[in-house]
């Protein structure tokens, strides 16, 4: 086996380690976090529904970085799943939690399946609150640790054609800000990651046309560099540019612009030029 690789950010393990738990680890952003954390020497607990995919990732990361990787095939949408996860990791020295599991939808609200929309709320919000509460108690008792949660560019105002998803991300942004203030004096750092469009399987499931989107690795790298130093990070140029551009508008204007962006992602019309919108061309 290869030895553990030293990197400029290797101090993360000393600050938060020795083990990181990543949900949604079989694909996209979660998988990118797992690779970055393994590179920095963390042992891993990888959580997702697809055990075969997790085992493949575990073998790869263990061989490349000489870390121990444990796989837990758990569907976090199921009743009692988070309790099971907490129970099965009770004795693990988890110092960092990355709650990357989630999904979204895009299209008119009245055309969405109500069961799927409610399942999205359960996974994106309820399970994350339960997971955060369980692990925050453990981290606070050790007086150190990190929790990475996921908001979104659409989490700062309503988003027509993605109303439920945007609402879940608005919830997560507010939740992360609140617990960050509570947990900081206890030695626990909480980070809200608010990316813009990202090339992932998540986007395919939501039916999005992503155009020029960030990579999952860009998100993971930016988030880990910010953990313990900032409360919210928008990784990638597009997230920063769109966030800044939208912040110049009143809230009703941001909702309107976001609706046009979502229409562009469905392919119904060209994506909106946000810079032009700022100059009043809507």
N, C-alpha and C positions, 0 to 999 in steps of 0.2 A: 504494500500500500504506500501511496505517496505520503510524504509528511505534510503537516499543516502549513499552509502557505501564509507568509507574513505579507500584510498590505498596509498602506498608510492609515487605514481605518481600523487596524487590528485591535486598537484600544477599546473598541466597543465591547469585546468579550470581557475585558477586565472591568468595564463599567457596569455591564448588564448581565453577563453570562452566569453560568457556563452553557446553558441550553436555551434554544429558542423554539417556540411553538408557532407554527404557521398554519392557519386554516386556508382553505382554497388553494392548497399547495400543488395540485396536479396540473395546473395550467396558468398561463398569463402572469399577472402581477405576483400572485402567491408563489409560483414556481421561480420567478426571478428573485424574489426575496430569499427563498431557500438557498439558491445558488450563491447569492452575495453573502449570506450569513455563514454558509459553509466555508466559503473562501476566507472569511475572517476568523475561522476556528471554532465557531459554535457547533456543538452537537445539536441535532435537530429532532423535533417531533413533528411529523408532517400529517396533516389532517385533510381529508377530502372524501368524496363518495367512492371514487374509483381506485380500488386497492391495487389492481395491476399497474396502473399508471404511477401510483405512489411507489410501488416496489421498484419499478424501473428507475425512477428518479433517485431513490435511496441508494441503489447500487452504484449509479453514476457518481453521485456526490461523495459517497463513502470512499470510492476508489480514487477519485481525483484529489480529495482534500484530507483524507485520513480522519474523518469525523465519524462519530456514531450517529446513525439515522434510524429512528423508530417510526413506524408507519401505523396510523390509526384510521381505518376506513369507517368513517362515521358520516351520516347524512344529517347535517345540522338543522334541517327543516323538520325533522321528526321530533315528536314530543319526547322529552326526556333525554335528547341527544347531548345537550350541553352538560347535564348532570352526569351522564355516562363519561363524557370526556374529562370532566373534573375529577371524577373518581379514579379513572385509569391513569391519571397523571399526578396523583396525590403525592407520590414520593419522588417525583422528578424535580431536579433542581432548575426549574424554568425561571429564567431571568428576563426574558423578552417574549412578548406575545404580539403576533402580527395577525390581525383579524381580517384577512383578505377575501374570505368567502362572501359571495354576493352575486346578485344578478339584477338585470333591469329589463324594461320593455319600452318600446317606442311605437307611437301610433295614437289615434284618438282614444280617449279614455272609455267612451261608450262601446268601443269595439274590442276592448281587452276582456280576457277571461277573469271574472271576479276572484275565482279561487287562486289563480296565478298571482294576481295583484296582492291578495292577502298573504300568500306564501312569501312574496317578496318582502313584505313588511316584517314577517316573522324572521326571515333569514337576515335581512339587512339591518334590522333594529333589535327585535326582541332577543335573538340569540347572542348578539354582540353585547347587549347590556348584561345578560346573564354570564357570559364568558368573562367580561371585564370585571364584574363584581367578584366572581370566584377567584380569578388570578390576582386582582388588585389586593385582596386580603392577604394572599401569600407573599406578594412582593413587598407590601407595606410592613409585614412582620419581619422581613429581612432588611428593611430600610434601603432597598435598592431594586431597580428594575425599570423596564420600559414597556409601554403599550402603544402599538401603532394601529390607529383606526382609520377608516376611509370615508371621507366626505367626497366631494366632486365639485367641479366647476359649476354644475347645475344646482348645488346645494345651498347657494346664497340667495336664491329667489325662485319663484315658481317657474316651471318649464312646460309650456303647452306641448302636447304630444309625448310627454314623458312625466306627467304630473305626479304619479305615485312614486316613481323612482327618485325624482327630484326632492319630493317630500321626505323620503327615507334618508337622503343624503343631508338635507337640512337638519333633520333630527340628529344625525351623527355628528355634524359640525358643532351643534349646540351642546350635545352630550360630551364630546371630547373637550371642548373649552371648559365646561363646568367641572368635570372630574380632574382635569389637569390642575386647576387651581387648588382643589382639595388634596390631591395626592402629592403635589410637589413638596410640601413640607415633610412628607413621610418618605422622601427619597425616591419616589416613582415618577418617571417622566412619561407624559402622554403626548402623542403627536397626532394631529389630524392631517391626513394626506388628501389633497384636493386636486387631483389631476384633471386635465382636459381630455380630449379624445385619446384613446390608447388602443393600439393594435392587440386585441386579445380575443379569446373565444367568447368572452362576455359580450363583446360587440356583435359577434355573429349571432349569438342567441337572441339579442335584442333586435336584430334586423337592421343594424346601423350601417350606413356607408361612411367609412371613417375618413377618407381623404388623407391629408397630411396629419398623421397622428403620431404620438410619442411611442416609444417602445416600452415594454414592461421593465426592462433593465434600467432605462432612464428614470422611471418612477422609483424603483427600489434604491438605486444609487442616491438620488436626491433626498429620499426620505431618511435613509440611514445617516446621511451627512447632517441632517437637521435634527435628528432625535436627541433630546437633551439640551438643545440650543434654541429651538423655536417651538411655538405652539401649533402653528399651521404652516404647511409647505405646499406650494404649487409647482411640482416638478415638471420640467420641460418648458421650452420656449413658448409653445402655443398656449399652455395653461397660464403662464405669467402674462402674456400679451392679452389674451382674452379677458383674464381677470382684471387687469388694469383698465382695459377699454370699457368693460361693462360697469366698473366702479364709477366711471364718469357720468353715468346715466342715473336718473331717478328710478326707483324700484319698478314702477309701471313700465318704464322704458326698457329695463332689463328683461322683464317678462316678455315683452313684445319681441325684442331681439332674439331671446332664447327660443321663442316659438319659430322664428324664421330659420334659425340654425338647425332646429330639429327637423323642419321641413326639408332642408337641404340634405340632412342625413338619411331621410327616407327616400331620396331621389325624386321627390315630387317637384322640386325646383332647385336651381343652383344655390349653393351655400351662400349665406349672407357675408358680405364684406363688412366686418365690424368697424373698420376705420372709416368707411363711408357713412355708416350709420351715425357715428359721432358727429359728422358734419351736417346731419339733418336730412339725409337723402331718403329716409324711409317714406 
